[in-house]
Amino acid sequence: MANEAFDKSEKNNHGTQLSLVLPVYNEAKSIEHTIDELYREVSNKIGAEIIVYESGSNDGTKEVLLNLSQRLPLKPILRKEKGGYMRDVKDGLKRTGAEYVFFIDSDGQYVASDFWRLYDKIGDYDMIVGRKTNRADPSYRIILSKVFHEIIRMVFELPLHDPDCGYRIIRKNVIGSILEEVRYLEYSFWSEFTIRAFKKGFKIVEVPIQHRRRSSGGTKLYTPDKLLEIMILQFIGLLKLWKELRTQ
């Protein structure tokens, strides 16, 4: 098998050890294309393992991942129960000891080759965050996200435009310093992670990346019927985070 010959400790040409991490839930129709693209454009070029943290899928995603692991340097971690995005991301990030982690959401909306735009800055920053351009989401999500992100910019003085983007390269020591502290923004894990990293003085930069429509189905989380509940929980979470950080 391809992954048997793969040395996950191998370093790329810059001497940097890096792993790819993806959380997955019910993406059977698109996950093979997403991972094939990541392997072709990133993993195969720098010698990096792909860690896929799957959480309680019931649509055949598990079987697709197991089949992919027979021909790619893929490490599927399969769970019986659904854990939720925050827990899945935390658990997935803990699975790698690499110096850097390239994290990408698994819905197929990101372009794998944009990795190199972020990678160019890997020696100068602790976290390189993608900034979606021409965001390919429903208009209500775009508007709500802009409002939410602007509130974050003003309240926390965060000089970023897309702090919740699920496409980023993170230095391992940033993950170790912050991961267990993230607790308030269940629906915006990366916003809270980014705010905490900024407040601790880690060097962060945004890089423009492409964003495309989902190849199959719609969002499984931010559906219109859940928006009011999500908005209330988000603002409560922001208030709790602000109260905690202002005392530090």
N, C-alpha and C positions, 0 to 999 in steps of 0.2 A: 504494500500500500504506500501511497505517496507520503503520508504523514509519518510512517515508520522511519523513513530516511531523513526526516526533517529535524534539524537540531535547533530547538527553540532558544537556545542560549547564543546562537550565532548572531554576530553583530553585522550591521550593514556597513557600507563604505565610510560612513561618518563615525563609526565606532559606537553607534547608539543601539542599544537593545530596545525593541519595541514590539508590543503585542496589539492586535486589533480586538476590540470587545464590542459585541452587539447583544442587546436584550431582544428576545423574540417572543411574540405571543400571537398565535393564529395568523401566520403569514405563509401558509402552504403554497399559495398560488404564485408568490413573488420571491420567496426567500432564496430559491436556487439561483435565480438571475442575479439577485443582489450580492450573494456570496461569490458567485463566479466572477462578477465584475470586480469585486474587491480583491480576489485572488489575482486576477489578471493584471490589474492596474497598480496594486500596492504590494500585497503579500509576496507574490512571486518575484518581485523586483528587489525587495530588501531583506528577504528571509525572515518573515514574521508569522507567527502562528495566529490563527483566528479563533478566538474564544466566543462561543455563542451560548448565551445563558437563556435557555428556554423555560417558560413558566406556565405549565398547565394547559398547553394547547390541546384542542380537541378536533382539529380540522386536518390532521395528517402532517403537521409541521415536524413533529418528532421523527417520523419515518423519512421525510425528505432530508433532514439533518444527518441522520444515521447513514443514509446512502451517500451523501456528499462527503462524509468523513472517510469513506473508503478510497477516495481519489484526491482529496485535498488535505493540506495541513490544518485540519479543522478539529477543534476540541469542543464537542457539543456537551453541555451540562444540562441534563433534562430533569425537570421536577414534575411531580404529579399534580400539585395544586398551584393555582394562580396566586402569585405573590403581590402583584401591583408594581407599577413602574419604579417607584422609589426603592423598594426592597430588592427588586431584580437588578437595578443598576448598581446598588451597593454590593450585592453579592457577586455580581459579575466582575466589578473592579477589584474585588479582593482576590480573585482567582489568578492574577498575574503578578509576577515578581519583576517584570521588565522595568527598565529605567524610565520608559515612556509608554503611555497608553494612547492609542488612537481609538477614540470612542465614536461610534456612528449608530444612529437609530436604524432599525431594520426595515422600515416601511418602503424603501426603494425611492424615496424622494430626493436623496442626495446623490451627487455624482462622485464616483470613487476617485477619479483622476484629480479632483480638486484637492486631494490629500497633499499633493506636492506644493500647492500654494501655501499651506500651513507648514509643511516640513521645511521649507526654505528658512523659516524663522526659529527653528527648534533650538538652536544654540543660544538665542538671545532672550527667550522668554520661558516662564514656568508653565504657562498655559496659552495655547493659541486657539482662538475660538472662531468658528465660521460665522459669517454674517450673511444671512440669506438675501439674495438680490432677486427681484421679481418673484416674490414668494407665491408659490402655486397652491394656495389653500383657499377655501371659501372666504368670501369677503368679510363675513362676521368674525371669523377667526383672525384675520389680518387686522381688523379694526381693534378688536379687544386686546390683541397682543401689543399693538402700538401704544394703546392707552396704558396697559400694565407696565410695559417697559419704560415708558416716560415717567411714570410714578416712581419706579425703581431708580431711575437716573436722578430724579430730584431729591427723593428721600435719603438715598444712600450715597449720593454724589458719585455714582458709578459712571465712568466715562465710556460706556459701551452702549450699543444700540440693540443688540440681539443676545442678551445674556442667557437666554434659555435654549439656545441652539444646541441640538443633539449631534454636533459634528465638531470634534475638537481633539487636540493633542494635549495631554496632561503629563507633567513630570510626576513620577511616583511619589516623591516626598510631599507634593501638594495633596495628593489623594490621602496619604497617611495622616496628614495634619488636619484634614477637614471632613473626611467622609462620615465619621461617626457623629459629627456635630449637626449634620443636616437633618432637620426633623419637622420643620414647619410647613414648607410648601410642597405638599404631596403631588400637586399637579404641575409644579414648576421646579422640579428637583434641581435643574442646572442653574436656574436663576439664584436660588439660595446658595448653591455651591460657589457660584461666581462671586456673589456679594461677599461671602465669607473669605474667599481667597483674596479679594481686593482689599478687604479690611485688614487682613494679616500682612499685607505688603508684598504679596507675590506679584511678579511682573506678568501682565496679561495684555494681549493684543488681539484685535479682530482682523479677520481677513475675508474679503468678499468671496462668496461661493455661489454656485448655481443651486436652484431649487426647482423640482419638477413635480408634476401631479403624480398621485399614487397610481401605479399600474393596475391595481385591482382593489376594488372596494373603497370605502371611505374610512375616516378616522374612527377608531374603536373607543376613543376616550372623550374627545371634545364634541359630543353630539349635541344638537340644539336642545334636547330635553334635559340635559344635565348642566347647561351653561349657568343658570342662576345659582344652583348649588355650588358649582365650581368657583364662580366669582366671589361668593360670600366667603368660602373657605380660603380663597387666595388672599383676600384683604385681611381676614383674621390672622392668617399666617404672616403676612407682611408686618402687621402691628406687633405680633409677638417677637418677630425677628428684630424689628426696630427697637423694642424695649430692651431686649437682651444686649444688642450691640452698643446701644448708647451708654451703657454702664461700664463698658470696657475701655 
